[in-house]
Amino acid sequence: MIMLTAGVLLWIAVHLFPAAAPAARHSLADKMGANPYRGVFTLLILASLLLIVFGWRSTIPETVYLPPEWGRHLAMLLVLIGFI
């Protein structure tokens, strides 16, 4: 579960950095160059995806919520009403 959480947090941080600090992103891209910056961004995204996938595969499945039996019928009725 730690790998999954670390992967999601890394994914969020890498995507949030350019949006939250555009001046810092531009200065970092100017210092490194456009293509090396994109390469580091890509490597961090791939690392976060690998952490997410391997973290998800290593977790033990648990039942968190069991829906009631009548919920399935109510959902189908609401979908029918939604289509109309």
C-alpha positions as CSV (number, residue, x, y, z in Angstrom):
1,M,0.0,0.0,0.0
2,I,3.0,2.3,0.6
3,M,4.1,2.0,-3.0
4,L,0.6,2.8,-4.3
5,T,0.4,5.8,-2.1
6,A,3.8,7.0,-3.0
7,G,3.0,6.6,-6.7
8,V,-0.2,8.6,-6.5
9,L,1.5,11.3,-4.5
10,L,4.4,11.5,-7.0
11,W,1.9,11.6,-9.8
12,I,0.1,14.5,-8.1
13,A,3.3,16.4,-7.3
14,V,4.7,16.1,-10.8
15,H,1.4,17.3,-12.4
16,L,0.8,20.0,-9.8
17,F,4.3,21.6,-10.0
18,P,3.9,23.1,-13.5
19,A,0.4,24.4,-12.7
20,A,1.1,25.7,-9.2
21,A,4.5,27.3,-9.9
22,P,4.7,28.4,-13.5
23,A,7.6,30.8,-12.8
24,A,9.6,28.1,-11.2
25,R,8.9,25.7,-14.0
26,H,10.0,28.2,-16.6
27,S,13.2,29.0,-14.8
28,L,13.9,25.3,-14.3
29,A,13.2,24.7,-18.0
30,D,15.5,27.5,-19.0
31,K,18.3,26.2,-16.8
32,M,18.0,22.6,-17.9
33,G,16.8,23.2,-21.5
34,A,13.4,22.3,-22.9
35,N,14.1,18.8,-23.9
36,P,15.9,17.6,-20.7
37,Y,13.1,19.1,-18.7
38,R,10.6,17.2,-20.7
39,G,12.7,14.0,-20.3
40,V,12.9,14.4,-16.5
41,F,9.1,15.1,-16.4
42,T,8.5,11.9,-18.5
43,L,10.8,9.8,-16.3
44,L,9.0,11.0,-13.1
45,I,5.6,10.2,-14.6
46,L,6.8,6.8,-15.7
47,A,8.2,6.1,-12.2
48,S,4.9,7.2,-10.7
49,L,3.0,4.9,-13.0
50,L,5.2,2.0,-12.2
51,L,4.8,2.7,-8.5
52,I,1.0,2.8,-8.9
53,V,0.8,-0.4,-10.9
54,F,3.2,-2.4,-8.7
55,G,1.7,-1.0,-5.6
56,W,-1.8,-1.9,-6.7
57,R,-0.8,-5.4,-7.6
58,S,0.8,-6.0,-4.2
59,T,-2.2,-4.9,-2.2
60,I,-4.5,-7.5,-0.6
61,P,-8.1,-7.1,-1.8
62,E,-10.5,-6.2,1.0
63,T,-14.2,-5.8,0.9
64,V,-14.9,-2.2,2.1
65,Y,-18.6,-2.0,1.3
66,L,-21.3,-4.5,0.4
67,P,-24.2,-2.8,-1.3
68,P,-27.7,-3.9,-0.4
69,E,-29.5,-6.4,-2.7
70,W,-32.2,-3.9,-3.6
71,G,-29.6,-1.3,-4.7
72,R,-29.0,-3.1,-8.0
73,H,-32.7,-2.8,-8.9
74,L,-32.8,0.8,-7.9
75,A,-29.7,1.6,-10.0
76,M,-31.2,-0.1,-13.1
77,L,-34.5,1.9,-12.6
78,L,-32.6,5.2,-12.2
79,V,-30.6,4.4,-15.4
80,L,-33.8,3.7,-17.3
81,I,-35.2,7.0,-16.1
82,G,-32.0,8.8,-17.0
83,F,-32.1,7.5,-20.5
84,I,-35.7,8.8,-21.0
